[in-house]
Amino acid sequence: MPAPVIRINGLRKFYGDLEAVRGLDLEVESGEVFAILGPNGAGKTTTVEILEGYRERSGGEVEVLGVDPSEPTPAWRERIGIVLQGTALEPFLTVRESLSLYAGYYSASRDVDEVINLVGLSEQASSRAGRLSGGQQRRLDVGIALIGDPDLLFLDEPTTGFDPSARRQAWEMIAGLRDLGKTVLLTTHYMDEAQHLADRVAIIAKGRILAEDTPENLRDSGTGPARITFRLADGARPESVPGFGPVNWTSEESGSGPLALIETTNPVEDANRLTGWALDQGLELVEFEVRRPTLEDIYLEVTRT
């Protein structure tokens, strides 16, 4: 089995008397997308900057691609790519010129046109960077990180400020990095982004890892109940439903009447009983939905403790 791309053991970082990172242990395997989630001040940025070799640690052991990042070598630098949250592109260079410029910094870069195609900028290859949309500039950022053909990419909040369409396009591009065999360490504030992209997730708060697993396993580990919601087509509002007792009718109204909410730890069994009752009564359940706890629910549950 190949060695982990990132291995952290007991990582600590002090800023004066403030301990920003408190004994982190973490491993990231080759070829996976790993997301780090956490509120502002959780220690995410400090941890990532230590991994990138741009910040010294106060204690612990760190290995990235088999090298201690506090002692980086030029060869090691060529094996990592970094996409910062904010990048200053040369506005008067075209996409192709920008990538050609950065390709010259590497001993064995990828083909410029290949990278342009990989990040979906073929139609903008001759456009100046300053005239690209925000989403297209982010694609160029990723292209610059890819031009040296790195084994590991750090993506810091890659879709901050994007509209929904641009975010989805960015997700497709990031998912494609996995297909290239790249390992990706992603920081994000968007729970749906982590749930969609990440093979595994670590939730960090106050310098410690509070939870780590696949998004699916984290959702299954939640202690909160599933939620069944529905409306009755004719606007009926029974005080209770057999087998459930009193129903919580929320204040959310629509043309189909109020929204009913049932919380349950047995969603399959209860959904079956509820739909059976509706059929017996000749009632239509409008907007019927069974919603398990989301990654966001788990994140809020873990970080509030």
C-alpha positions in Angstrom: 0.0 0.0 0.0 1.5 3.4 -1.0 2.5 5.8 1.8 0.1 8.6 2.6 0.7 11.8 0.6 0.2 13.8 3.8 1.0 12.5 7.3 0.6 14.7 10.4 1.3 13.6 13.9 0.8 15.8 16.9 1.0 19.1 15.0 1.0 22.2 17.2 1.3 25.9 16.4 1.6 28.7 18.9 1.3 32.5 18.3 2.6 33.8 21.5 0.3 32.4 24.2 -2.4 31.4 21.7 -2.3 27.8 20.6 -3.9 27.8 17.2 -3.3 24.2 16.3 -3.5 21.7 19.2 -2.0 18.3 18.4 -3.5 17.4 15.0 -3.2 13.9 13.7 -4.1 13.4 10.0 -3.4 11.3 7.0 -4.4 12.0 3.3 -4.1 9.1 0.9 -2.9 9.2 -2.7 -5.5 10.1 -5.2 -8.2 11.3 -2.9 -10.0 14.7 -2.5 -9.8 15.5 1.2 -11.8 18.5 2.6 -11.0 20.5 5.7 -14.0 22.2 7.2 -14.1 24.6 10.1 -15.2 28.1 11.3 -13.0 31.1 11.0 -10.1 30.8 13.5 -10.3 27.0 13.6 -6.7 26.5 12.5 -7.4 25.5 8.9 -5.2 28.1 7.2 -2.4 27.7 9.7 -2.4 23.9 9.1 -2.4 24.2 5.3 0.3 26.8 5.3 2.5 24.5 7.4 1.8 21.7 4.9 2.8 24.0 2.0 6.1 24.9 3.7 5.2 28.6 4.2 4.8 28.6 8.0 6.9 27.0 10.7 5.3 24.7 13.2 5.8 24.7 17.0 5.7 21.0 17.4 4.8 17.6 16.0 5.8 15.7 12.9 4.7 16.6 9.3 5.5 14.8 6.1 4.2 15.8 2.7 5.1 13.7 -0.3 7.8 12.1 1.9 9.4 15.4 2.7 9.3 17.6 5.8 7.8 20.8 4.4 10.0 22.9 6.8 12.9 21.8 4.7 11.6 22.1 1.1 13.7 21.4 -1.9 13.1 22.8 -5.5 12.2 19.2 -6.6 9.6 19.0 -3.8 8.1 22.4 -4.7 7.6 21.2 -8.3 5.4 18.4 -7.0 2.8 20.6 -5.3 0.3 23.1 -6.8 -1.3 25.8 -4.8 -4.5 27.8 -5.6 -5.0 30.6 -3.1 -8.4 32.2 -2.3 -7.2 35.3 -4.0 -4.7 35.4 -6.8 -3.3 38.4 -8.7 -3.2 37.4 -12.4 -1.3 39.5 -15.0 -4.4 41.2 -16.5 -2.8 42.0 -19.9 -1.5 38.4 -20.6 -3.7 36.0 -22.4 -4.7 32.6 -20.9 -2.1 30.9 -23.2 0.6 33.5 -22.4 -0.1 33.2 -18.6 0.3 29.4 -18.7 3.4 29.6 -20.9 5.0 32.0 -18.5 4.5 29.7 -15.5 5.4 26.6 -17.5 8.9 28.1 -17.9 9.4 27.9 -14.1 9.3 24.0 -14.2 11.8 21.5 -15.4 9.0 19.2 -16.8 5.8 21.1 -17.3 2.6 19.9 -18.9 1.7 21.0 -22.4 0.1 24.4 -22.3 -2.8 23.6 -24.7 -3.5 20.4 -22.8 -3.9 22.3 -19.6 -6.1 24.9 -21.3 -8.3 22.1 -22.4 -8.3 20.4 -18.9 -9.5 23.6 -17.2 -12.1 24.3 -19.8 -10.7 27.6 -21.3 -10.2 26.5 -24.9 -12.5 29.3 -26.1 -10.8 31.9 -24.0 -7.2 30.8 -24.8 -6.5 34.2 -26.6 -8.4 36.3 -24.1 -6.6 38.6 -21.7 -6.8 37.4 -18.0 -8.3 40.8 -17.0 -11.3 40.2 -19.2 -12.2 36.8 -17.9 -15.2 36.2 -15.7 -14.6 35.4 -12.0 -15.2 31.7 -12.7 -12.9 31.7 -15.7 -10.1 33.4 -13.7 -10.5 30.7 -11.1 -10.1 28.1 -13.9 -6.9 29.9 -14.9 -5.7 29.8 -11.3 -6.1 26.0 -11.3 -4.4 25.8 -14.7 -1.4 27.7 -13.3 -1.3 25.2 -10.4 -1.5 22.3 -12.8 1.1 23.5 -15.3 3.9 21.9 -13.4 2.1 18.6 -13.3 2.0 18.4 -9.5 1.1 15.3 -7.5 -0.7 17.3 -4.8 -2.9 20.4 -5.1 -4.0 22.7 -2.3 -7.2 24.5 -3.1 -8.2 27.2 -0.6 -11.9 28.2 -0.8 -11.9 27.6 -4.6 -15.5 28.8 -5.2 -15.9 31.7 -2.8 -18.1 34.4 -4.4 -19.2 32.2 -7.3 -22.8 32.1 -8.6 -24.5 28.6 -8.6 -23.7 27.9 -12.2 -20.0 28.8 -11.9 -19.7 26.7 -8.7 -21.1 23.7 -10.5 -18.6 24.1 -13.3 -15.8 24.4 -10.8 -16.9 21.3 -9.1 -16.7 19.4 -12.4 -13.2 20.6 -12.9 -12.1 19.7 -9.4 -13.7 16.2 -9.7 -11.7 15.9 -12.9 -8.4 16.3 -11.0 -9.1 13.1 -9.2 -9.4 11.4 -12.6 -5.9 12.7 -13.4 -4.6 10.9 -10.4 -4.0 14.0 -8.4 -4.4 14.3 -4.6 -6.4 17.4 -3.6 -6.5 19.0 -0.2 -9.5 21.4 -0.2 -10.6 24.0 2.3 -14.2 25.3 2.0 -17.0 26.9 4.0 -19.6 25.2 1.7 -21.0 22.0 3.2 -22.6 21.0 -0.1 -19.3 21.4 -1.8 -17.5 19.1 0.6 -20.3 16.6 0.4 -20.2 16.6 -3.4 -16.4 16.5 -3.9 -14.7 15.0 -1.0 -13.8 11.4 -0.4 -13.1 12.2 3.2 -13.7 15.2 5.4 -12.2 16.5 8.6 -14.1 19.1 10.8 -11.7 21.3 12.7 -12.5 23.8 15.5 -10.3 25.5 18.1 -7.2 23.8 16.6 -8.5 20.2 17.0 -10.1 17.7 14.7 -13.6 17.0 16.0 -14.7 14.5 13.4 -13.1 12.8 10.4 -14.7 10.3 7.9 -16.4 10.1 4.6 -19.3 12.6 4.2 -21.8 9.6 4.1 -20.5 8.1 7.3 -20.5 11.5 9.1 -24.1 12.0 8.1 -25.0 8.5 9.4 -23.2 9.3 12.7 -25.4 12.2 13.5 -27.6 12.1 16.6 -30.3 14.3 15.1 -33.5 12.8 13.7 -34.6 12.6 10.1 -37.3 15.0 9.0 -40.5 14.1 7.1 -42.3 17.1 5.6 -45.4 17.3 3.5 -48.5 19.3 2.7 -52.1 18.0 2.2 -53.5 18.8 -1.2 -56.9 20.0 0.0 -55.4 22.1 2.7 -56.6 19.8 5.4 -54.9 20.1 8.7 -55.6 17.2 11.0 -54.6 17.7 14.6 -52.9 14.3 14.7 -52.0 11.4 12.3 -52.6 7.9 13.6 -49.3 6.4 14.8 -47.6 9.7 15.1 -49.7 11.7 17.5 -49.8 15.5 17.2 -48.2 16.9 14.0 -46.1 20.0 14.0 -47.6 22.3 11.5 -45.1 25.0 10.6 -45.9 28.6 9.7 -44.6 28.1 6.1 -47.7 28.4 3.9 -48.2 27.9 0.2 -51.2 27.4 -2.2 -51.4 23.8 -1.0 -51.7 24.7 2.7 -49.4 24.6 5.7 -46.3 22.4 5.9 -46.3 19.5 8.3 -43.1 18.4 10.0 -42.5 15.0 11.6 -39.1 14.2 13.2 -38.2 10.5 13.4 -35.3 8.1 14.1 -37.1 5.5 11.9 -37.7 7.3 8.6 -38.3 4.3 6.4 -40.9 2.7 8.7 -42.6 6.0 9.5 -42.7 7.2 5.8 -44.3 3.9 4.9 -46.9 4.3 7.7 -47.6 7.9 6.7 -48.1 7.1 3.0 -50.4 4.2 4.0 -52.5 6.4 6.1 -52.8 9.0 3.3 -53.9 6.3 0.8 -56.5 5.0 3.2 -57.8 8.6 3.7 -57.7 9.4 0.0 -55.3 12.3 0.7 -52.5 13.5 -1.5 -49.2 14.3 0.2 -47.8 17.3 -1.7 -44.1 18.1 -1.5 -43.5 14.9 0.4 -39.9 14.7 1.4 -37.8 12.6 3.8 -34.6 14.4 4.7 -31.7 12.8 6.6 -29.3 14.9 8.5 -27.0 16.7 6.1 -23.3 17.3 6.4 -24.2 20.8 7.4 -26.3 19.5 10.2 -23.4 17.3 11.5 -21.0 20.2 11.2 -23.3 22.5 13.3 -23.8 19.6 15.8 -20.1 18.9 16.2 -18.8 22.5 16.3 -21.3 23.7 18.8 -20.0 21.3 21.5 
